[in-house]
Amino acid sequence: MPDLKADLKRWQETALKRTLDRSPERKQAFTTDSGIPVKALYTPLDNPESDYQQQIGFPGEFPYTRGVYPSMYRGQLWTMRQYAGFGAAEETNRRFRYLLERGSTGLSIAFDLPTQLGLDSDDPLAEGSVGRVGVAVDTLADMETIFQGIPLDRVSTSMTINATAPILLAMYIAVGEQQGVAQTQLTGTTQNDILKEFIARGTYIFPPEPSLKLALDIVEYCLGNVPRWNTMNIAGYHIREAGADAVQELAFTLADAITYIERARERGLAVDEFAPRLSYSLGCFRDIFEEVAKYRAARRLFARIMKERFGAKDPRSYLFRTFSGSCGSTLVSQQPLNNIVRVAMHALMGVLGGHQAIHTACWDEGYAIPSESAAQIALRTQQILAHESGLANTTDPLAGSYYVESLTNEIEKRARAYLERIDAMGGMLEAIESGFISREIQESSIRYQKSVDSGEKIIVGLNKFQEQETDQGAAAMDLFQADPAVEGRQKAALSAVRAKRSQEEVASALSELAAVISRNENVMPVVIRAVKAYATVGEITGVMRSAWGEYRSPAYI
């Protein structure tokens, strides 16, 4: 483009220079949150080798840069999920019904830490944590109460659960059967991404190998029995929240996906049988354009990996179907009502990025479990964007932007470089065990925090534009108050279930589970049997602990 190059140089030396001589640019580093330099102006020269069909293409066609479905939101809006779950099952049921009555189109369950770690509510290690960061689930009775009055054939449910995912999915299947809903009709997602627990969250129980086995037991079981279920939601979100930048989040999510796909194939599963039911979760951070470019790069890079590396033939296997959510770390306790604006930006990123489901956080999450009014505002934020903004009228509206296309290419290039490094190490498990992944995330986190501490990265209300807390102070807000009696009630309910159930049926199911584990068979059928007998999460996990032991990170040994 010789004429454009000459014109650009002329503009820089005349119009731009005159302006900068009078009013220089702000004294700051112009970069994305991931440190990618941002130029003052982007032109077609920034994508000189762009091939529309190969790099961008059409929605619903390879390489899926512009979206996984041809009509996108003109055909069907994204699923509007609200992440909820607290206290005992009754409280969570009330919150779910409240959200559904106000137009939420999908549920997303948060479980308390004892449930995530396979501990019953009366376990001494669970003391003080019951119902605190999610709902307490000990037995099938709790799951029955959570979904009382909520027909499972008309709602899609996402469960943020990993180490104990087979048990919670088994309970959901059992509740569906009680409602007359066959397994084949159930729709939803188990996060079931255990690798990111070793990377980012730490709510693992067993060593990596048996943990991977359990995750893949769900994939294999659902393939023949729960065909509409998303068997894994491979979650870069938590990797981002641990401190990774956008490039690392994408690369490490894809590296996890590659590991799961390789292991599933080793089981004898054909990639085109199980890959269409994998889904993905990425975070919404602060830089709108970087996040949108990340999502577009993710679709393109994943499609190429599936086609070139795994030889997938079914176009559904190429689809990087994404659930996104507000990164909680971006919410600020100071001047908390400003978080409403931040959450609106998160939803905007998800819509412009072409996501299939979006969760919006609540403005008061920096203080407590969200109140009902805050949850309603978060839901209304998505509804306003869907129906009042024009965002859903066309597919991938930022396509063709010189900046966005350049940034999409750069993020893909950098993520691919990470994948090549991980492959050279022998794969993601080796990269995790060697400490490479944790070091990369830690270094990124430190760099970002330094930029905030120095004031280079401005966070409104935190390091600039501070105010004395007055009417927005925590004391003046109508914050959710956790019921201190929840733990006692949950223990009593658990004791009542134990007293009513058949101890012989429980013992038989747990004995069969031990035998299935010793034979290295799929645990899902017998776990379903155990939960129907009202075996507890702790009892079922206890059998697995006896067989596999517990994992202790080398950092803590």
Secondary structure, DSSP 8 states (H G I E B T S, - for coil): -HHHHHHHHHHIIIIIHHHHHHS---SS--B-TT--B--S---GGGSTT--IIIII--TTSTT-TT-SSSSGGGT---EEEEEE--SSHHHHHHHHHHHHHTT--EEEEEB-HHHHTT--TTSGGGTTTTTSSSB---SHHHHHHHTTT--TTS--EEEE--TTHHHHHHHHHHHHHHTT--GGG--EEE----HHIIIII----S-HHHHHHHHHHHHHHHHHH-TTEE-EEEEHHHHHHTT--HHHHHHHHHHHHHHHHHHHHHTT--HHHHGGGEEEEEEE-S-HHHHHHHHHHHHHHHHHIIIIIS---SGGGG---EEEEE-GGG--SSSGGGHHHHHHHHHHHHHHTT-SEEE---TTTTTSS--HHHHHHHHHHHHHHHHHSSGGGSS-TTTT-HHHHHHHHHHHHHHHHHHHHHHHHTSHHHHHHTTHHHHHHHHHHHHHHHHHHTTSS--BTTTBS----STTSGGGS------TTHHHHHHHHHHHHHHHS-HHHHHHHHHHHHHHHHTT---HHHHHHHHHTT--HHHHHHHHHHHH-----GGG-
